[in-house]
Amino acid sequence: MPDQPAFTKLVASLPATVPFTGPETLERRSGIPFVLRLGANESAWGPSPRTVAAMCDAAMQTHWYGDPENYELRAALATKHAVGLANVTAGSGIDDLLGWIVRAFVEPGEAVVASLGAYPTVAFHVEGFGGRLVRVPYRADDDHNDLPALADAAREHHAKIVYLANPDNPTGTWHDAAAVRAFVDELPPGCLFILDEAYVEFAPPGTAPLIDIADPRVLRVRTFSKAYGMAGARVGYMLGAPESIAAFEKVRLHFGVNRVAQLGALAALADTDFLAHVVAGTAAGRDDYAQLAQELGLRALPSATNFVAIDVGSAERASQIVAELARRGVFIRMPGAPPINRCIRVTVGLPEQRAAFAAIFRDVWGEMMAQG
């Protein structure tokens, strides 16, 4: 048998990692199909009819490559955000964009600061490119990202990057624009701030900060996966200073956003009525989950996203609930680190899905309480 060619020292030192175990994998392992898919924060409303029509038309040209410059999509995004074309780039989801950023800015051994339990793809890329992740716990009193502690860690570790999701995943909590803007000015010189706004369409007014697009300290990443209902198409975009955006031309996969996805995203941007419908329906669903939690003597964390985290008291109990719901065909998730791992996280479904979830969750919770 021929010898295995040597991997790089970095790759050889890393464990095999899948940041998210998909529901399909869980179904294959258990042999139980999910009847309620409420764990990945996919939009229950799906893409708009205009988006579907555009993607169906584009499918007839699947033999063509997509535009490697994503020109029309970037132009539409530039218009939406009142910035220049040079301030926008697009990739195959925020996960892809995070990889570009780490690759472009982080030397081996340099520190990146993020909250403990934050979006796991951050750790995947930081460690995969040889960086050093510094984790800061969420605030224990209200489960928010601890902005002063994140800034302190950035100064202490001479961090190259600080990552913040606002609104946050997995808690759903958020800071207002003034707090985020002040946080930027607390970071040390030479530190890049990644502001992940994947859920910002669901957030109340005054959440997204006004930051000069020419400020090289800040990169904002957004997605079509959540409010626009295009998670399976993999379209994300980044806003930033022209010098930073231009640098990603050195590392990005130029055909990463396929033709069908590009044209679907263009149609999604134009269908503002459908977006408003999804946002309103999601807000009603968050209220339903909060009422359900209250009915059961539990507490739902305030959320500005398309999911709700419900505090069930302990990580052990949260893990038991996730497992028992899976046995009953319900896919949800839970945060992975304390103190927020005492919660379960449930995506807002359509009214009938919420009603079905409520009935099953009441049953599971009642059985757990009866057992003590």
C-alpha positions as CSV (number, residue, x, y, z in Angstrom):
1,M,0.0,0.0,0.0
2,P,1.5,3.4,-1.0
3,D,2.3,5.8,1.9
4,Q,-0.1,8.6,2.6
5,P,1.4,11.9,1.5
6,A,1.9,14.2,4.5
7,F,-0.7,16.7,5.4
8,T,0.4,20.2,6.5
9,K,1.3,20.3,10.2
10,L,-1.8,22.5,10.8
11,V,-4.2,20.2,9.1
12,A,-2.7,17.2,10.8
13,S,-3.2,18.9,14.2
14,L,-6.9,19.6,13.7
15,P,-9.8,17.3,14.5
16,A,-12.3,16.6,11.8
17,T,-15.0,19.1,12.4
18,V,-18.5,19.7,11.2
19,P,-19.8,23.0,12.7
20,F,-23.4,21.9,12.3
21,T,-24.8,18.4,12.2
22,G,-27.5,18.7,9.7
23,P,-31.0,17.3,10.2
24,E,-30.5,14.9,7.3
25,T,-27.6,13.4,9.2
26,L,-29.6,13.1,12.4
27,E,-32.4,11.4,10.4
28,R,-30.0,8.9,8.9
29,R,-28.5,8.1,12.4
30,S,-31.9,7.6,14.1
31,G,-34.0,6.3,11.2
32,I,-36.7,8.7,12.4
33,P,-37.8,11.4,9.8
34,F,-38.4,14.9,11.1
35,V,-42.0,16.0,10.8
36,L,-41.1,19.5,12.2
37,R,-37.8,21.0,11.0
38,L,-37.3,23.9,13.5
39,G,-33.7,23.7,14.3
40,A,-31.7,25.5,11.5
41,N,-33.5,28.9,11.5
42,E,-34.6,28.3,7.9
43,S,-37.6,30.5,6.9
44,A,-40.8,28.6,7.2
45,W,-42.3,31.0,4.6
46,G,-39.6,30.0,2.0
47,P,-38.6,32.2,-0.9
48,S,-41.0,34.6,-2.4
49,P,-43.0,33.5,-5.5
50,R,-41.1,36.0,-7.6
51,T,-37.8,34.5,-6.4
52,V,-39.0,31.0,-7.2
53,A,-40.1,32.1,-10.7
54,A,-36.7,33.8,-11.3
55,M,-34.8,30.7,-10.2
56,C,-37.0,28.4,-12.3
57,D,-36.3,30.5,-15.4
58,A,-32.6,30.6,-14.5
59,A,-32.5,26.8,-14.2
60,M,-32.9,26.6,-18.0
61,Q,-29.5,28.3,-18.3
62,T,-27.7,26.1,-15.8
63,H,-25.3,25.1,-18.5
64,W,-24.0,28.7,-18.3
65,Y,-21.6,29.8,-15.6
66,G,-22.8,32.6,-13.3
67,D,-21.3,36.0,-13.6
68,P,-18.0,35.7,-11.6
69,E,-18.2,39.4,-10.6
70,N,-21.8,39.0,-9.3
71,Y,-22.2,42.4,-11.0
72,E,-26.0,42.8,-11.1
73,L,-26.5,41.5,-7.6
74,R,-23.8,43.7,-6.2
75,A,-25.2,46.7,-8.1
76,A,-28.6,46.1,-6.6
77,L,-27.1,45.7,-3.1
78,A,-25.1,48.9,-3.5
79,T,-28.3,50.8,-4.4
80,K,-30.2,49.3,-1.4
81,H,-27.5,50.3,1.0
82,A,-26.6,53.6,-0.7
83,V,-22.9,52.7,-1.2
84,G,-20.6,52.3,-4.1
85,L,-20.2,49.1,-6.1
86,A,-16.6,48.9,-4.7
87,N,-18.1,48.5,-1.2
88,V,-19.9,45.3,-1.9
89,T,-18.9,41.7,-2.5
90,A,-20.9,38.5,-2.6
91,G,-20.1,34.9,-1.6
92,S,-21.8,31.6,-1.0
93,G,-23.2,32.5,2.4
94,I,-21.8,34.2,5.5
95,D,-19.8,31.0,6.2
96,D,-17.9,31.5,3.0
97,L,-17.3,35.2,3.7
98,L,-16.0,34.5,7.2
99,G,-13.4,32.2,5.7
100,W,-12.2,34.9,3.3
101,I,-11.9,37.4,6.2
102,V,-9.9,35.1,8.4
103,R,-7.6,34.0,5.5
104,A,-7.0,37.6,4.5
105,F,-6.4,39.1,8.0
106,V,-5.2,36.5,10.5
107,E,-1.6,35.2,10.6
108,P,-1.0,31.9,12.3
109,G,-1.1,32.4,16.1
110,E,-2.9,35.7,16.0
111,A,-6.0,36.1,18.2
112,V,-9.6,36.4,17.2
113,V,-12.1,37.3,19.9
114,A,-15.7,36.0,20.0
115,S,-18.4,35.1,22.5
116,L,-18.3,31.6,24.0
117,G,-21.0,29.7,22.3
118,A,-21.2,32.1,19.3
119,Y,-21.7,31.0,15.7
120,P,-19.4,27.9,15.4
121,T,-18.2,28.6,11.8
122,V,-16.1,31.4,13.3
123,A,-14.1,28.9,15.3
124,F,-13.9,26.5,12.4
125,H,-12.2,29.1,10.1
126,V,-10.0,30.7,12.8
127,E,-8.6,27.3,13.8
128,G,-8.5,26.0,10.2
129,F,-6.3,28.9,9.2
130,G,-4.0,28.7,12.3
131,G,-5.5,31.5,14.3
132,R,-6.2,31.5,18.0
133,L,-9.7,31.9,19.2
134,V,-10.3,33.8,22.5
135,R,-13.8,33.1,23.9
136,V,-15.7,35.5,26.1
137,P,-18.8,34.3,28.1
138,Y,-22.2,35.9,27.5
139,R,-23.5,38.1,30.3
140,A,-24.9,35.9,32.9
141,D,-27.6,38.3,34.0
142,D,-29.3,38.8,30.6
143,D,-27.7,36.5,28.1
144,H,-26.4,39.3,25.9
145,N,-23.0,39.5,24.3
146,D,-20.7,41.2,26.8
147,L,-19.4,44.1,24.8
148,P,-17.0,45.6,27.5
149,A,-15.5,42.1,28.1
150,L,-15.1,41.5,24.3
151,A,-13.3,44.9,24.0
152,D,-11.1,44.1,27.1
153,A,-10.2,40.7,25.6
154,A,-9.3,42.3,22.3
155,R,-6.9,44.7,24.0
156,E,-5.4,42.0,26.3
157,H,-4.7,39.6,23.4
158,H,-3.9,42.1,20.7
159,A,-6.7,40.6,18.7
160,K,-6.6,40.9,14.9
161,I,-10.4,40.4,14.7
162,V,-13.4,40.7,17.0
163,Y,-16.6,38.9,15.8
164,L,-20.1,39.9,16.9
165,A,-23.5,38.7,15.7
166,N,-26.2,41.4,16.3
167,P,-28.9,40.2,16.6
168,D,-27.2,37.2,18.1
169,N,-27.2,33.6,17.2
170,P,-27.9,31.4,19.3
171,T,-29.6,33.6,21.9
172,G,-31.7,36.0,19.7
173,T,-30.7,38.9,21.9
174,W,-29.4,42.2,20.5
175,H,-27.7,45.5,21.3
176,D,-29.0,48.8,19.9
177,A,-27.1,50.8,17.3
178,A,-25.6,53.2,19.8
179,A,-24.0,50.4,21.9
180,V,-22.5,48.8,18.8
181,R,-21.2,52.0,17.5
182,A,-19.6,52.8,20.8
183,F,-18.1,49.3,20.9
184,V,-16.2,49.9,17.6
185,D,-14.4,52.8,19.2
186,E,-13.4,50.7,22.2
187,L,-11.4,48.3,20.0
188,P,-7.6,48.6,19.9
189,P,-5.8,50.0,16.9
190,G,-5.4,47.5,14.1
191,C,-8.3,45.3,15.2
192,L,-11.0,44.4,12.6
193,F,-14.6,44.2,13.6
194,I,-16.8,41.7,11.9
195,L,-20.5,42.6,12.4
196,D,-22.7,39.7,11.5
197,E,-26.1,40.9,10.6
198,A,-27.7,37.7,9.4
199,Y,-30.9,38.4,11.3
200,V,-31.0,42.2,11.0
201,E,-34.2,42.2,8.9
202,F,-36.1,40.9,11.9
203,A,-34.7,43.4,14.3
204,P,-36.4,46.5,15.6
205,P,-35.5,49.9,14.2
206,G,-32.4,51.3,15.7
207,T,-30.5,48.0,15.8
208,A,-28.2,48.5,12.7
209,P,-25.6,51.2,13.5
210,L,-24.6,53.9,11.1
211,I,-21.0,53.3,10.3
212,D,-19.0,55.1,7.6
213,I,-18.7,52.6,4.8
214,A,-15.1,53.9,4.3
215,D,-14.1,52.9,7.9
216,P,-11.5,50.1,7.3
217,R,-12.1,48.8,10.9
218,V,-15.5,47.3,10.1
219,L,-16.8,44.6,7.8
220,R,-20.5,43.9,7.8
221,V,-21.8,40.5,6.6
222,R,-25.4,39.7,5.6
223,T,-27.3,36.9,4.1
224,F,-30.3,35.8,1.9
225,S,-30.6,32.6,4.0
226,K,-33.0,33.9,6.7
227,A,-35.6,36.6,6.0
228,Y,-35.4,36.0,2.2
229,G,-35.9,32.3,2.6
230,M,-32.9,31.2,0.4
231,A,-30.8,29.1,2.8
232,G,-30.3,26.3,0.3
233,A,-29.1,28.7,-2.4
234,R,-26.2,29.9,-0.3
235,V,-26.0,33.7,-1.0
236,G,-24.3,36.1,1.4
237,Y,-22.7,39.5,1.0
238,M,-20.3,41.9,2.6
239,L,-20.1,45.6,3.0
240,G,-16.9,47.4,3.7
241,A,-14.2,49.8,2.7
242,P,-13.0,49.5,-0.9
243,E,-9.5,48.4,0.0
244,S,-10.8,45.5,2.1
245,I,-13.4,44.4,-0.5
246,A,-10.7,44.5,-3.3
247,A,-8.4,42.3,-1.2
248,F,-10.9,39.5,-1.3
249,E,-10.5,39.2,-5.0
250,K,-7.2,37.4,-4.1
251,V,-8.9,34.7,-2.1
252,R,-12.5,34.3,-3.0
253,L,-14.0,31.5,-5.2
254,H,-15.1,33.5,-8.2
255,F,-17.9,31.2,-9.3
256,G,-19.0,30.5,-5.7
257,V,-22.5,32.1,-6.2
258,N,-24.1,30.1,-8.9
259,R,-26.3,31.6,-11.7
260,V,-29.6,30.4,-10.3
261,A,-28.8,31.8,-6.8
262,Q,-27.7,35.2,-8.2
263,L,-30.9,35.7,-10.2
264,G,-33.0,34.5,-7.3
265,A,-31.4,36.9,-4.9
266,L,-32.0,39.8,-7.3
267,A,-35.7,38.9,-7.4
268,A,-35.8,38.5,-3.6
269,L,-34.4,42.0,-3.1
270,A,-37.1,43.5,-5.3
271,D,-40.0,41.7,-3.6
272,T,-40.2,44.0,-0.5
273,D,-43.9,43.2,0.2
274,F,-43.0,39.5,0.7
275,L,-40.2,40.4,3.0
276,A,-42.5,42.6,5.1
277,H,-45.0,39.7,5.2
278,V,-42.3,37.3,6.5
279,V,-41.0,39.7,9.1
280,A,-44.5,40.4,10.4
281,G,-45.4,36.7,10.5
282,T,-42.1,35.9,12.3
283,A,-42.8,38.5,15.0
284,A,-46.2,36.9,15.6
285,G,-44.5,33.5,15.9
286,R,-42.0,34.8,18.5
287,D,-45.0,36.0,20.6
288,D,-46.6,32.6,20.3
289,Y,-43.4,30.9,21.6
290,A,-43.1,33.4,24.4
291,Q,-46.7,32.7,25.5
292,L,-46.0,29.0,25.3
293,A,-43.0,29.3,27.5
294,Q,-44.9,31.4,30.1
295,E,-47.8,28.9,30.1
296,L,-45.3,26.2,31.1
297,G,-43.6,28.3,33.7
298,L,-40.5,28.9,31.6
299,R,-39.0,32.0,30.1
300,A,-38.3,32.9,26.5
301,L,-35.3,35.1,25.9
302,P,-36.1,38.4,24.1
303,S,-35.5,37.8,20.4
304,A,-34.9,39.9,17.3
305,T,-34.5,36.9,15.0
306,N,-36.5,34.2,13.4
307,F,-36.1,31.9,16.4
308,V,-36.6,31.9,20.2
309,A,-34.4,30.6,22.9
310,I,-36.4,29.1,25.8
311,D,-34.7,28.8,29.2
312,V,-35.4,25.3,30.6
313,G,-33.2,25.6,33.6
314,S,-30.1,23.5,32.9
315,A,-28.0,22.1,30.1
316,E,-28.9,18.6,31.2
317,R,-32.6,19.3,30.8
318,A,-32.1,21.1,27.5
319,S,-30.2,18.2,26.1
320,Q,-32.9,15.8,27.3
321,I,-35.6,17.9,25.6
322,V,-33.7,18.1,22.3
323,A,-33.2,14.3,22.3
324,E,-36.8,13.5,23.3
325,L,-38.2,15.9,20.7
326,A,-36.0,14.3,18.0
327,R,-37.5,10.9,19.0
328,R,-40.9,12.4,18.3
329,G,-39.8,13.8,14.9
330,V,-39.1,17.4,15.9
331,F,-35.7,18.9,15.1
332,I,-34.6,21.8,17.3
333,R,-31.1,22.7,18.7
334,M,-29.6,24.1,21.8
335,P,-26.6,26.4,22.4
336,G,-23.3,24.6,23.0
337,A,-21.7,26.5,25.9
338,P,-22.6,27.9,29.3
339,P,-24.4,29.9,30.5
340,I,-26.7,29.8,27.5
341,N,-26.7,26.0,27.1
342,R,-29.6,25.9,29.6
343,C,-31.8,27.0,26.7
344,I,-33.4,25.2,23.7
345,R,-33.6,27.1,20.4
346,V,-36.7,26.9,18.3
347,T,-37.1,28.3,14.8
348,V,-40.4,30.2,14.2
349,G,-42.6,28.1,12.0
350,L,-45.8,28.8,10.2
351,P,-48.9,28.9,12.5
352,E,-49.8,25.2,12.0
353,Q,-46.2,24.2,12.7
354,R,-46.1,26.3,15.8
355,A,-49.3,24.7,17.0
356,A,-47.9,21.2,16.3
357,F,-44.7,22.0,18.1
358,A,-46.6,23.5,21.1
359,A,-48.6,20.3,21.5
360,I,-45.6,18.0,21.4
361,F,-43.5,20.3,23.7
362,R,-46.3,20.5,26.3
363,D,-46.4,16.7,26.3
364,V,-42.6,16.3,26.7
365,W,-42.4,19.0,29.3
366,G,-45.3,17.5,31.3
367,E,-43.7,14.1,31.3
368,M,-40.4,15.5,32.5
369,M,-42.1,17.4,35.3
370,A,-44.0,14.3,36.3
371,Q,-40.7,12.4,36.5
372,G,-39.1,15.1,38.7
